[in-house]
Amino acid sequence: MAYQHIIEKDRCKGCGLCITVCPKNVLEISTEVNAKGYFPAYQARPEDCIHCTMCCIMCPDVAITIIETEESDA
């Protein structure tokens, strides 16, 4: 099973809580401002993500989701 990690950058206020709980140091704060004037979190090292959902649980703005995706037979 494959997973997709999604951060809704316009919903994120850049509080950094997700960054502190990530066991693999996958997330960082962006240098680009979102539509609301915040610096959102982003996946700096997506290949290291273990899809533990700690960031999803910690996010006070419910800006992070991890969903199952179908693997392609390519």
Buried (B, 14 or more C-beta within 10 A) or exposed (E): EEEEBEBBBEBBBBBBBBBEBBEEEBBBBBEEEBEEEBBBBBBEEEEEBEBBEBBBEBBEBEBBBBEEEEEEEE
